[in-house]
Amino acid sequence: MREEALEREVEEILGLRDRREKDSELYKIANEVFDRTTKETLAYLHRRGKIEELYGVISTGKEANVFAGVDSEGNRIAVKIYRTYTTEFRRIWEYLAADPRIGYLPKDMRKLVFQWTRREFKNLQRAIKYAVRVPEPIIFRNNVLVMEFIGDEMPAPRLKDVERELERSDFEELYDYLIGVIERLWKRGDMVHGDLSEYNVLLWDGPVVIDWSQATVRRNRMSVELLKRDLRNVTNYFARKGVDVEDYEVKLRELIER
């Protein structure tokens, strides 16, 4: 695709029409993140109706940014775009290298990120299979993952963002639910999230677990350590909220010895 045509299509996706809009937060973040590969990927998904327009920033991070958008039918979507060059390279490589589902690991950083994106898509599919509520994955290509948008006009809040509004009974229900998620994934799905915390749980008609890029299968040599991390994070957080929690090391032994 010619450079001028590509830039026009990306500007259309971003809804950019004048200089004032190009001073927006969306444009500034997009300009930092969108290399040519990303622009070509967005254009591909745009032509196929999967992304009509991006209109806001949901979150930013070291390895990826998440944008709110709509598809060609007007359905709300969340679009996660991984940086093709990231300071998280070593962490990504270590997680992929330990995952028995991953075969050959490319040396090219961009292709490694493509593997990482594909892995999150597959992890979301697997979590749904075992009755865990997550954003439904729609499509992925290269470093772009399109998912269900959780929320209405605004994105659903994280547990961390609304904890002051919750009562002890709410925390007790959430603790039971999340421990149930950990158990169900491990015992039925042979899987572990690996980064479960108050930052990765949205509240929208109940809890929704997000950020599945580091999730892996039980056969992974890192899986027990990741399971321990999830149990420790959840247990410690809810203990601080006054919930009567089970010792996470006892729970860990119970799960891995079965």
Buried (B, 14 or more C-beta within 10 A) or exposed (E): EEEEEBEEBBBBBBBBEEEEEBEBEBBEBBEEBBBEBBBBBBBBBBEEEBBBBBBBBBBEEEBBBBBBBBBEEEEBBBBBBBBBEBEBEEEBBEBBEBBEEBEEEEEEBBBBBBBBBBBBBBBBEBBBEBEBBBBEBBBBBBBBBBBBBBBEEEBBBBBEEBBEEBEEEBBBBBBEBBBEBBBBBBEEBBBBBBBBBBBBBBBEEEBBBBBBBBBBBBEBEBBBEBBBBBBBBBBEBBBEBEBEBEEBEEBBEEBEEE
